[in-house]
Amino acid sequence: MGESTSSSIRRRMGGSSLVASMVDEHTRQSVLNIVERSIPAEDLVAALEKAFALWG
């Protein structure tokens, strides 16, 4: 069996990634998207604070 596309892409990119995302349930608009190899807590908190300040 062949490997899945996502695992193939992940291997070529050099490993796994972390994803942090948030979607407004009413408008279905994406208000936060972070895709990184590592997401430090301070960076996540800062991004969440900014998203809440902008979107409420």
C-alpha positions in Angstrom: 0.0 0.0 0.0 1.3 3.5 -0.8 1.8 6.1 1.9 -0.8 8.8 2.4 -0.2 12.3 1.0 -0.1 14.0 4.4 2.5 11.6 5.8 4.6 11.9 2.6 4.5 15.7 2.8 5.3 15.6 6.5 8.4 13.5 5.8 9.7 15.7 3.1 9.2 18.8 5.3 11.4 17.2 7.9 9.0 16.1 10.7 5.8 16.9 12.4 4.1 20.3 12.8 1.8 21.7 15.5 -1.4 23.5 14.5 -3.3 26.0 16.6 -6.5 27.2 15.0 -9.7 29.0 16.0 -12.9 29.5 14.0 -15.7 31.9 14.7 -18.7 29.6 15.1 -21.2 32.2 13.8 -19.4 33.5 10.7 -17.2 30.4 10.2 -14.3 32.8 9.7 -10.8 31.7 10.7 -9.5 34.0 13.4 -6.3 32.1 14.3 -4.0 29.9 12.4 -0.5 28.9 13.6 1.4 26.1 12.0 4.9 25.6 13.4 7.3 22.9 14.5 7.1 24.3 18.0 4.6 26.8 19.5 5.9 28.2 22.8 3.3 28.9 25.4 4.1 32.7 25.3 3.6 32.9 21.6 0.2 31.0 21.8 -1.0 33.2 24.6 0.0 36.3 22.7 -1.8 35.1 19.5 -4.9 34.2 21.5 -4.9 37.6 23.2 -4.6 39.3 19.9 -7.5 37.2 18.4 -9.7 38.0 21.3 -8.9 41.7 21.1 -9.8 41.8 17.4 -12.7 39.4 17.4 -14.1 39.6 20.9 
